[in-house]
Amino acid sequence: MAPPNFINQSDPLRTHSVRFRQNQLVPMQQPTHLKLTKRTDYYEQRCVKYPGRACFHCYAEFIHALLLETDPEVTSFVPQPYQMEVNRKPYIPDVYVVRNGRIQILELKPRAEFETEKQLPLQAFFLQYSMNFVVLANESVLEQEQLALHWLPIVQVLSDAYVHGIDTVEREQRLFNTARLENSTTVGELLGDTPRSERYLSELALYRLLHRHDLHCDLSAAPLDYETEVTAWF
């Protein structure tokens, strides 16, 4: 159901106004104009939980997206999801996130500083649609920068495989069955003596299991390698 074209907030926000410029609730990444890519710290990345070329207008947004990829509670996200007007001024939120079946609209700012005259009406507006508007501090995101960067090569491989429709279902099942027989194993032990011609598919299957959290490893301190310990979730 499309939202009303224009909504005046109820008391105590009746002096503020918010609307979707495209008059729809379905999130869709808004195009980034060429001038903005040159004015901002701009990044692009193909993702998994957003199956397309995602655009980010600062480094914190890029790192945050990688952290969303690592979060088992997050099923999907959409960068720059809506064109809006707040108090008759254009506004685009940073990201739409589905977490544990609930929708969050997130804005990333240094020190989580965001204009009160925008934040309060946005919170009230999105609440009407069972969405929570939240402002995150860039600093809290960047505290997990190493974890995000250690996951980046995994996300790159997974997104490329998604585009090409590569099937690894049988390999995933074999790897999972092997891992669940041990309390803990390493990537090298799990992959074993896989022939070089099949190594990519085996690693891809492992990455998919890790991304779905069927298998678990800690990448907060070091990137994935053959010595990384892996355990199966039951």
N, C-alpha and C positions, 0 to 999 in steps of 0.2 A: 504494500500500500504506500503510495507516495505521500510524503509529509505535506502539510499546508505550505504554500509558497512563502508565507511570512508569518512569524509567530512572535507576539509580544509576550514577554515573560511576566508571570504572575508576581504579585507582591512577595518579596521586596524588590524584584527585578523588572517591574513593569516599565521602567524607563529605558530598558535595553531591548535590543532586537537581534534575532539570529535567523538566518534562512539558508537553505541549500540553493545555490544558484542554478543547479541543474534539476532541482525538484525531484530528487530520488534518494532512496536510502541505500541502494546497492553500491558498495564501494568500488571505485575504479581509479587506478593510478592516473593522476592528472599530468598532462604533458609538461615538460620543463622547457621553457623557452631558451634559445641559444644564448641570449644575453645573460640569463641567470646562471647558466653553466660556466660562464667566464667570470662572473662576479663572485661566485661562491666556491667553497672547497667541495667540488662536485665529484661524485663517485657513481659508477654503475656496476651492477653485479647480478648475474643470473642466480636465482635462488631455487630452493625446493618448496618451501612452504608458501612462497609466492612464485608460481611457475611462469616467470617471465623475466625480462630485463628490468630490474628494480633500479630506481633513481634515488640518490641521496644527496641532500644539499649541504651536508657537513660530515666530517669524519665521525662524529659521535653517532649520527644516524646510521652510518655504514656499520660501525662496530655493534650497535644495538641490533641491527638486523641479523648479524651473525649469531648474536646471543639468543635471539628468538629461535634460530635454527637449532640451537643446542638444548632448548628448554622443552622437556617432555610434556609440559602443561599446555604448550602453544601448538595449535593445529594449523593455523594459517595466519597470514598478515598481508596487508596491502599498503605500500608506501603512498604518501600524498593522496589520500583516498577521496577527498571531496573538495569541490569548489564551493566556498561559503561566503557569506557576508555577516560580519559582526558589527553592529552599530553602523551599518551602511559602508563598512570598509572591507575590502577583499581579505579572505583568510583561507589557508589550506592547512589542515592538520598534518602532522608528520607521519603518523602511521595508525592503521586500523588493525587491531589484534584480536584474535579469537583464542581465549585462554580458559581452559576447563569449561567450554561451552558458553562462556560469557564474553561480551564484547567490550573492549577498551579502545578509546580514542586517545592517543598519546601525543604529547608535545614535549620535545626535548629542548631544554634551555640551560645556559650556564647558571649554576646555583639554583636551578628550578625557579628562576625569576621570570614571571609572566604577568602581564598587566591585569590587575584585578577586574577592571571594567570589561575585559574579555573573558577571563577565566570563569567568573561567576555565572554570566549568562550562558556560556558554553556548557558548563556543568548542568545547569537547569535544562537546557535545550536537549542535550543528549539523554538525560535521565528519562525524558518522556518516551524514548524509544528503547529503554532498558540498556543503555550504553553508559559506561563510566568514562568521563573525561579526566585525564590525569596528566599532571606536568612532572616530568622526570628531570633530574639534574644530570647534565652532561658528565659531571665529575664522577657520579656513581656508576655510570655506564663505562667510562674509561678505566675504572678500577679493575674491570674484567677484560681489558684489552688483550692480554696474552692468551686467555682462553679463547676469545673470539678468533684471533689470528691463527691459533693452532687448529681451529676447525675450518678455516678458510679453504685449504686445499681439498678437504673432504667435500665441502659444499660445492666447490667447482667441479669435481669429478661427478658428483651426484646430479648436478643440474645438466651437465653435458650428456650424461647417460639418459636422463629423462627426455631430452630433446630427441635423441636417437632411438628411443624405445628399446633399450637393451634389457633383455630378460635374464634374471639371475635367481629365480625363485627356488629351483632345485639346489643350487649352490648355497643359498641362504639357509635352507633347511639342514643341509649337511653340516655346515659350520656351526649352526646353533646346537644341533644334536651333539656335536663333538665338545663344544664349550660347556654344555650343561652336565657332562660327565665329570668335570673337574671343578674344584672349588675356585680355582683361578688358573689361567694359562696365559701365555704371551701371544702376541700377534704372530711371531715367527713360528711358534709351536702349532698354532691354530691353522695357519696356511700350509705348514709342512713343506714337502718337496714338490710343490706345484710346478709343473713345466712352465717355462718362460712364456710359451704361447697362450697359456691359460691364466697366467698370473694376474692380468688386468681384471678378468671376470671374477676371480676369487677375491681380489681386493675390493672390487666394486660391491660384491655381495656382503663383505665384511662392513664396508662403509654404510650400506643400507641398514644392516642390523644395528649398528651403533647409532645411526641417526634416528631410528625408530625406538631406540632404547630397549631392544630385545637383548642386546649385549651392552655392557657398560665398561667404560674406561675413563680415567681421570686425565684430562688434557690441560688442567689449569696451570701446571708447572712446566710441561715439556710437550712438544708435538708428538704425534703418533709415529712410532717406529716399531721395529721387530721385537724390541724389548718391552714394549708397553704391555702392562698386565690387563687382561680382559676377563670379565666375569659375566655369566648369564643371569638375566632376571627371570624369576619363576613366578 
